[in-house]
Amino acid sequence: MIEEKIQVQKWSPEQVAHVVGIAYKTVYNWIYQGWLDIQLPDLPDHGIRRHRAKEKRGTFNHGRSIKERPHKVETRQEFGHFEADTVLSGKRKGQAVATFVERKSRLTIVKRLHGRDSQSMTQAVLELASQLQDKLKTLTVDHGKEFANYQTIERRTGTQVYFAHAYSPHERGSNENRNRVLRRFTPKGQAIEELSDHQLVQINWYLNSRPLKCLNWHTPIEIFLLNLRH
C-alpha cells in the first residue's frame, strides 16, 4: 500500500504516514534501510530541493499588478480565486498543458493545450470559466506570453486577471507547488503528446485525491466540492 501510494500516485512519505498513523520519519527510515521497495527518484524532488530553472518562455509587461489584488485573495478564505500556469515538454514545439489551482482548496485542473500561444491558453481559460459558471472570481498568472490575451479573458468571463512580479514564483505558490507534483508524472523531456486523455484524467485524480497537511489532511477534491455547493 505504501509503495503504491508513493510510486504510482506520487504521495509524499508524510502524506502516507498520516493515513497509516505513524511518524513520517519512520517511512523515510524504512526506505533508507531498504525495507520498502522505493528509490530516491520515487520521492518528491528526488529527496532534495532543486534550483529553479531560468525562465525561457517569451514574456510581456502589461496587465493589472498583483499589488492591486484584493487582500481576501491572499488569505485564501474565499473560494473561487485561481492561479494559472503552463507546463511545457522539453521540445521547442508541440503541446503543453495548462494548470489551474484554486487557492482555497488547492484543487488542480490540468488541461491539454494544443499550442503554446495565447490563443490556446485563452480557450482553456474560457472553457474553465464555462465549467465553473460564476465561481471563477480572479486569475493570478505570470508574464508568460500565453496570457497576452488577458483583456479578452476579462471581457468574456468578467474575471479579473492579476500578474505576479517577474521572477517571483512564491506569489503563485500553490501553482508552483502543484506543478512540481505534476512534473513527477510528466518528467521534463517527455512530450505532452505522449500522454493520453485517460492519463491526464488519472493525473488530475491523483493530484486532487491526496490528503494535504495545509488542508488539515483533507483532500483538495473534498474542500472544492464542499465550497462549490455553497
Residue frames relative to the residue before (quaternion, step in Angstrom):
aa qw qx qy qz dx dy dz
M 1.0000 0.0000 0.0000 0.0000 0.00 0.00 0.00
I 0.6724 0.4892 -0.3016 0.4664 3.61 0.88 -0.96
E 0.6682 0.5092 -0.3038 0.4494 3.57 0.89 -0.92
E 0.6549 0.5139 -0.3160 0.4551 3.60 0.96 -0.85
K 0.6498 0.5230 -0.3192 0.4499 3.60 0.98 -0.85
I 0.7251 0.4413 -0.2516 0.4649 3.57 0.89 -0.94
Q 0.7399 0.4383 -0.2417 0.4494 3.58 0.84 -0.97
V 0.7741 0.3576 -0.1824 0.4895 3.58 0.88 -0.94
Q 0.7889 0.3132 -0.1634 0.5028 3.57 0.75 -1.05
K 0.3996 -0.7743 0.4202 0.2533 3.58 1.39 0.04
W 0.2441 0.7470 -0.5699 0.2400 3.57 0.97 0.84
S 0.4428 -0.6391 0.5431 0.3172 3.56 -1.26 0.37
P 0.6459 -0.5107 0.3829 0.4187 3.61 -1.19 0.38
E 0.6323 0.5396 -0.3398 0.4399 3.60 1.04 -0.72
Q 0.6444 0.5123 -0.3231 0.4668 3.60 1.00 -0.79
V 0.6479 0.5085 -0.3100 0.4750 3.57 0.98 -0.86
A 0.6528 0.5369 -0.3140 0.4324 3.57 0.91 -0.95
H 0.6426 0.5252 -0.3335 0.4473 3.58 0.97 -0.80
V 0.6834 0.4857 -0.2907 0.4611 3.59 0.88 -0.93
V 0.6950 0.4661 -0.2720 0.4752 3.59 0.97 -0.86
G 0.4220 -0.7255 0.4505 0.3042 3.57 1.16 -0.59
I 0.5824 0.5335 -0.3986 0.4662 3.58 1.03 0.80
A 0.6251 -0.5182 0.4087 0.4167 3.58 -1.29 0.18
Y 0.5141 -0.6686 0.4268 0.3264 3.60 -0.88 0.86
K 0.5777 0.5778 -0.3811 0.4325 3.59 1.16 -0.52
T 0.5800 0.5811 -0.3699 0.4350 3.56 1.16 -0.58
V 0.6370 0.5230 -0.3269 0.4625 3.58 0.99 -0.84
Y 0.6498 0.5057 -0.3164 0.4711 3.58 0.96 -0.89
N 0.6416 0.5253 -0.3313 0.4502 3.59 0.96 -0.84
W 0.6427 0.5214 -0.3235 0.4587 3.60 0.97 -0.83
I 0.6435 0.5161 -0.3196 0.4663 3.57 1.06 -0.78
Y 0.7004 0.4809 -0.2769 0.4489 3.57 0.81 -1.03
Q 0.7030 0.4527 -0.2628 0.4815 3.59 1.11 -0.69
G 0.5296 -0.6780 0.3823 0.3371 3.56 1.31 0.06
W 0.4389 0.7080 -0.4524 0.3185 3.58 1.23 0.31
L 0.7200 0.2907 -0.2112 0.5937 3.55 1.29 -0.27
D 0.4293 -0.7001 0.5083 0.2590 3.57 -1.02 0.77
I 0.3977 0.6847 -0.4857 0.3704 3.54 0.64 1.24
Q 0.2137 -0.7803 0.5788 0.1023 3.57 -0.90 0.98
L 0.6856 -0.4892 0.3403 0.4182 3.60 -1.21 0.38
P 0.6371 0.5264 -0.3583 0.4343 3.66 0.95 -0.66
D 0.6013 0.5623 -0.3608 0.4382 3.61 1.23 -0.31
L 0.6435 0.5490 -0.3109 0.4334 3.59 1.24 -0.42
P 0.6425 -0.5086 0.3854 0.4242 3.60 -1.19 0.42
D 0.8420 0.0274 -0.0721 0.5339 3.59 -0.87 1.02
H 0.5327 -0.6448 0.3887 0.3866 3.58 1.20 0.55
G 0.6823 -0.5005 0.2798 0.4535 3.56 1.16 0.61
I 0.7315 0.3387 -0.2303 0.5451 3.62 1.24 0.03
R 0.4896 -0.6220 0.5128 0.3324 3.54 -1.27 0.34
R 0.2567 -0.7867 0.5459 0.1312 3.57 -0.90 0.89
H 0.4801 -0.6249 0.5254 0.3209 3.54 -1.23 0.51
R 0.4906 -0.6671 0.4765 0.2953 3.53 -1.00 0.83
A 0.4412 -0.6915 0.5059 0.2669 3.56 -0.90 0.95
K 0.5532 -0.6084 0.4557 0.3407 3.56 -1.13 0.64
E 0.5334 -0.6520 0.4426 0.3073 3.54 -0.97 0.91
K 0.1228 -0.8222 0.5547 0.0350 3.59 -0.76 1.06
R 0.5460 0.6209 -0.4168 0.3777 3.60 1.20 -0.15
G 0.5724 -0.5580 0.4626 0.3833 3.55 -1.26 0.38
T 0.1525 -0.8006 0.5754 0.0682 3.59 -1.07 0.69
F 0.1164 -0.7486 0.6405 0.1256 3.51 -1.37 0.16
N 0.3641 -0.7879 0.4763 0.1407 3.60 -1.12 0.51
H 0.4588 0.6476 -0.4857 0.3664 3.56 0.83 0.96
G 0.5751 0.6410 -0.4079 0.3033 3.54 -1.29 -0.15
R 0.6334 -0.5521 0.4164 0.3473 3.53 -1.42 0.24
S 0.4271 -0.7325 0.4743 0.2369 3.58 -0.71 1.08
I 0.5891 -0.5753 0.4446 0.3527 3.54 -1.20 0.61
K 0.5473 0.6178 -0.3938 0.4047 3.60 1.21 -0.43
E 0.6779 0.4744 -0.2852 0.4838 3.59 1.21 -0.48
R 0.4858 0.6842 -0.4292 0.3341 3.59 1.24 -0.15
P 0.5462 -0.6392 0.4240 0.3366 3.64 -0.89 0.88
H 0.5855 -0.6142 0.4069 0.3381 3.56 -1.05 0.81
K 0.6081 0.5835 -0.3579 0.4021 3.61 1.07 -0.69
V 0.5815 0.5520 -0.3807 0.4607 3.58 1.20 -0.39
E 0.6500 0.5407 -0.3076 0.4365 3.56 0.99 -0.91
T 0.7173 0.4811 -0.2595 0.4321 3.60 0.92 -0.88
R 0.3615 -0.7724 0.4555 0.2554 3.61 1.30 -0.18
Q 0.4344 0.7110 -0.4595 0.3077 3.59 1.15 0.42
E 0.7317 0.3767 -0.2194 0.5241 3.59 1.15 -0.54
F 0.4255 -0.7218 0.5018 0.2149 3.53 -0.99 0.93
G 0.7215 0.4871 -0.3232 0.3710 3.57 -1.20 0.55
H 0.5893 0.5500 -0.3763 0.4566 3.57 1.28 0.13
F 0.1217 -0.8391 0.5302 0.0001 3.56 -0.55 1.21
E 0.2349 -0.6874 0.6596 0.1931 3.50 -1.40 0.37
A 0.1093 -0.8074 0.5783 0.0418 3.59 -1.07 0.68
D 0.0387 0.7842 -0.6168 0.0564 3.53 -1.17 0.65
T 0.3564 -0.6948 0.5741 0.2464 3.55 -1.37 0.05
V 0.1417 -0.7537 0.6352 0.0913 3.56 -1.04 0.81
L 0.1996 -0.8124 0.5444 0.0607 3.54 -0.67 1.17
S 0.4339 -0.6103 0.5682 0.3412 3.53 -1.29 0.29
G 0.6840 -0.5153 0.3242 0.4018 3.57 -1.23 0.12
K 0.5909 0.5961 -0.3713 0.3969 3.58 1.21 -0.29
R 0.5582 -0.6097 0.4440 0.3459 3.57 -1.19 0.55
K 0.7648 0.2111 -0.1282 0.5951 3.54 1.15 -0.63
G 0.5295 0.6383 -0.4506 0.3304 3.54 -1.26 0.14
Q 0.7269 -0.4615 0.3086 0.4042 3.50 -1.34 0.00
A 0.1308 -0.7286 0.6620 0.1172 3.50 -1.40 0.23
V 0.3078 -0.7116 0.5751 0.2609 3.56 -1.27 -0.02
A 0.3326 -0.6918 0.6013 0.2221 3.53 -1.22 0.61
T 0.1359 -0.7716 0.6149 0.0898 3.56 -1.05 0.77
F 0.0846 -0.7757 0.6253 0.0103 3.54 -0.94 1.01
V 0.0532 -0.8054 0.5904 -0.0009 3.58 -0.78 1.02
E 0.3078 -0.7286 0.5846 0.1804 3.56 -0.81 1.05
R 0.4726 -0.7507 0.3840 0.2563 3.56 -0.55 1.20
K 0.6906 0.4880 -0.3047 0.4383 3.61 0.89 -0.79
S 0.7826 0.3367 -0.1625 0.4978 3.59 0.82 -1.01
R 0.3194 -0.7503 0.4903 0.3076 3.57 1.28 -0.52
L 0.3069 0.7437 -0.5347 0.2585 3.60 1.16 0.41
T 0.1763 -0.7927 0.5805 0.0606 3.56 -0.91 0.99
I 0.1009 -0.7732 0.6251 0.0349 3.56 -0.89 1.01
V 0.1185 -0.7919 0.5982 0.0318 3.56 -0.66 1.15
K 0.0308 -0.8115 0.5827 -0.0305 3.58 -0.63 1.16
R 0.4477 -0.6758 0.5137 0.2810 3.56 -1.01 0.78
L 0.1873 -0.7474 0.6268 0.1162 3.56 -1.04 0.86
H 0.3573 -0.7551 0.5081 0.2098 3.58 -0.95 0.78
G 0.7642 0.1326 -0.1326 0.6170 3.54 1.32 0.20
R 0.4753 -0.6590 0.4945 0.3086 3.56 -1.29 -0.06
D 0.5264 0.6564 -0.3904 0.3737 3.57 1.27 0.24
S 0.6982 -0.4829 0.3348 0.4088 3.53 -1.34 0.18
Q 0.5903 0.5797 -0.3751 0.4181 3.60 1.08 -0.60
S 0.6629 0.5076 -0.3029 0.4595 3.58 0.95 -0.87
M 0.6726 0.4799 -0.2974 0.4784 3.58 0.94 -0.87
T 0.6263 0.5409 -0.3421 0.4451 3.59 0.95 -0.83
Q 0.6462 0.5153 -0.3147 0.4667 3.59 0.97 -0.86
A 0.6481 0.5200 -0.3171 0.4572 3.60 0.99 -0.82
V 0.6594 0.4969 -0.3083 0.4725 3.59 1.00 -0.81
L 0.6420 0.5182 -0.3250 0.4622 3.59 0.98 -0.81
E 0.6255 0.5214 -0.3299 0.4776 3.60 1.05 -0.75
L 0.6544 0.5128 -0.3101 0.4612 3.58 0.94 -0.90
A 0.6548 0.5112 -0.3125 0.4607 3.59 0.91 -0.91
S 0.6444 0.5174 -0.3176 0.4649 3.59 1.01 -0.79
Q 0.6695 0.5039 -0.2947 0.4594 3.57 0.97 -0.86
L 0.7280 0.4164 -0.2290 0.4942 3.57 1.06 -0.78
Q 0.3234 -0.7566 0.4911 0.2861 3.56 1.32 -0.24
D 0.8223 -0.2160 0.1404 0.5075 3.62 -0.57 -1.02
K 0.4827 0.7097 -0.4063 0.3134 3.60 1.25 0.24
L 0.6059 0.5336 -0.3646 0.4639 3.62 1.23 -0.26
K 0.1093 -0.8567 0.5038 0.0185 3.58 -0.08 1.31
T 0.7859 -0.0682 0.0523 0.6124 3.59 0.92 -0.88
L 0.1904 -0.7492 0.6238 0.1153 3.53 -1.32 0.40
T 0.1152 -0.7867 0.6047 0.0456 3.59 -0.77 1.06
V 0.0068 0.8195 -0.5668 0.0838 3.57 -0.66 1.14
D 0.4767 -0.6130 0.5167 0.3604 3.55 -1.33 -0.04
H 0.6473 -0.5466 0.3723 0.3789 3.59 -1.27 -0.11
G 0.2495 0.7675 -0.5449 0.2274 3.59 1.07 0.63
K 0.5836 -0.6294 0.3908 0.3326 3.55 -1.03 0.82
E 0.5621 0.6096 -0.3996 0.3908 3.61 1.18 -0.34
F 0.6862 0.4389 -0.2898 0.5025 3.61 1.25 -0.20
A 0.3248 0.7841 -0.4760 0.2306 3.58 1.26 0.31
N 0.6898 0.4543 -0.2790 0.4899 3.61 1.17 -0.51
Y 0.1859 0.8317 -0.5071 0.1287 3.58 1.13 0.59
Q 0.6174 0.5560 -0.3571 0.4269 3.61 1.06 -0.65
T 0.6153 0.5256 -0.3356 0.4822 3.59 1.10 -0.68
I 0.6323 0.5293 -0.3225 0.4649 3.59 1.00 -0.85
E 0.6802 0.4898 -0.2947 0.4589 3.58 0.86 -0.95
R 0.6766 0.5107 -0.2953 0.4406 3.56 0.91 -0.92
R 0.7602 0.4100 -0.2110 0.4577 3.59 0.88 -0.94
T 0.7648 0.3441 -0.2015 0.5061 3.61 1.16 -0.42
G 0.3896 -0.7124 0.4936 0.3114 3.59 1.14 -0.51
T 0.5322 0.6236 -0.3937 0.4158 3.57 1.31 0.20
Q 0.3369 -0.7430 0.5391 0.2095 3.57 -0.83 0.94
V 0.2433 -0.7687 0.5808 0.1125 3.56 -0.97 0.97
Y 0.1085 -0.7906 0.6018 0.0311 3.57 -0.89 1.03
F 0.2681 -0.7815 0.5493 0.1250 3.55 -1.00 0.88
A 0.3906 -0.7082 0.5452 0.2205 3.54 -0.88 1.03
H 0.5924 -0.5561 0.4355 0.3876 3.56 -1.24 0.36
A 0.6017 -0.5639 0.4245 0.3739 3.57 -1.18 0.56
Y 0.8468 0.1106 -0.1186 0.5066 3.56 -1.12 0.81
S 0.5696 0.5610 -0.3969 0.4509 3.58 1.04 0.78
P 0.0426 -0.8511 0.5230 0.0155 3.61 0.60 1.11
H 0.5707 0.6065 -0.3879 0.3950 3.60 1.17 -0.50
E 0.6013 0.5694 -0.3646 0.4258 3.60 1.18 -0.46
R 0.7222 0.2399 -0.1971 0.6181 3.57 1.32 -0.21
G 0.0216 0.8841 -0.4663 0.0211 3.53 0.99 0.97
S 0.6299 0.5379 -0.3441 0.4423 3.59 0.99 -0.78
N 0.6679 0.5074 -0.2918 0.4597 3.55 0.94 -0.96
E 0.6524 0.5157 -0.3136 0.4583 3.57 0.93 -0.90
N 0.6616 0.5118 -0.3043 0.4558 3.57 0.95 -0.87
R 0.6861 0.4760 -0.2863 0.4698 3.58 0.88 -0.95
N 0.6181 0.5459 -0.3462 0.4473 3.59 1.07 -0.69
R 0.6224 0.5332 -0.3449 0.4576 3.58 1.05 -0.71
V 0.6461 0.4920 -0.3219 0.4866 3.58 1.02 -0.77
L 0.6316 0.5415 -0.3316 0.4449 3.58 0.97 -0.85
R 0.6244 0.5642 -0.3347 0.4241 3.58 1.02 -0.81
R 0.6049 0.5586 -0.3653 0.4343 3.58 1.14 -0.48
F 0.6693 0.4425 -0.2904 0.5215 3.58 1.24 -0.39
T 0.7830 0.1876 -0.0867 0.5867 3.60 1.14 -0.67
P 0.1807 -0.8214 0.5316 0.1004 3.61 0.24 1.20
K 0.5946 -0.5567 0.4324 0.3867 3.55 -1.17 0.59
G 0.7117 0.4009 -0.3181 0.4813 3.54 -0.93 0.89
Q 0.6391 0.4891 -0.3343 0.4905 3.56 1.20 -0.45
A 0.4219 -0.7147 0.4988 0.2497 3.57 -0.77 1.00
I 0.5277 -0.6342 0.4651 0.3208 3.56 -0.99 0.86
E 0.5895 0.6014 -0.3592 0.4023 3.57 1.10 -0.70
E 0.6165 0.5674 -0.3406 0.4266 3.58 1.18 -0.54
L 0.6205 0.5238 -0.3440 0.4716 3.59 1.24 -0.32
S 0.3346 -0.7360 0.5520 0.2040 3.57 -0.77 1.01
D 0.6510 -0.4907 0.3901 0.4280 3.58 -1.26 0.27
H 0.6213 0.5411 -0.3386 0.4545 3.59 1.04 -0.74
Q 0.6555 0.5092 -0.3159 0.4596 3.59 0.96 -0.83
L 0.6349 0.5233 -0.3314 0.4617 3.59 1.02 -0.74
V 0.6266 0.5171 -0.3288 0.4815 3.58 1.03 -0.79
Q 0.6530 0.5190 -0.3058 0.4591 3.58 0.97 -0.89
I 0.6495 0.5106 -0.3146 0.4674 3.59 0.97 -0.85
N 0.6191 0.5343 -0.3406 0.4639 3.60 0.98 -0.80
W 0.6662 0.4999 -0.3050 0.4618 3.57 0.94 -0.89
Y 0.6601 0.5114 -0.3162 0.4503 3.58 0.88 -0.92
L 0.6563 0.5253 -0.3133 0.4418 3.59 0.95 -0.86
N 0.7884 0.3779 -0.1632 0.4571 3.57 0.96 -0.88
S 0.6724 0.4743 -0.3035 0.4805 3.59 1.24 -0.10
R 0.5061 0.6294 -0.4269 0.4067 3.59 1.27 0.30
P 0.4147 -0.6922 0.5182 0.2835 3.64 -0.84 0.85
L 0.1706 -0.8043 0.5654 0.0655 3.59 -0.86 0.97
K 0.5365 -0.6428 0.4496 0.3112 3.54 -0.97 0.90
C 0.6643 0.5200 -0.3075 0.4402 3.59 0.99 -0.86
L 0.6905 0.4108 -0.2670 0.5322 3.59 1.28 -0.27
N 0.5139 -0.6457 0.4024 0.3964 3.57 1.26 0.45
W 0.6590 -0.5635 0.2590 0.4255 3.53 1.10 0.95
H 0.4233 0.6062 -0.5298 0.4156 3.54 1.09 0.74
T 0.4763 -0.6508 0.4989 0.3173 3.58 -1.26 0.21
P 0.6340 -0.5378 0.3830 0.4026 3.62 -1.14 0.50
I 0.6579 0.5189 -0.3297 0.4350 3.61 0.91 -0.83
E 0.6020 0.5539 -0.3538 0.4534 3.61 1.09 -0.68
I 0.7114 0.4587 -0.2562 0.4667 3.56 0.76 -1.11
F 0.6370 0.5398 -0.3266 0.4429 3.58 0.99 -0.84
L 0.7003 0.4641 -0.2810 0.4639 3.60 0.78 -0.98
L 0.6119 0.5525 -0.3471 0.4471 3.57 1.06 -0.73
N 0.7142 0.4349 -0.2493 0.4885 3.59 0.96 -0.88
L 0.6025 0.5841 -0.3553 0.4118 3.57 1.11 -0.66
R 0.6629 0.5207 -0.2962 0.4491 3.58 1.11 -0.70
H 0.6362 0.5526 -0.3335 0.4227 3.59 1.16 -0.46
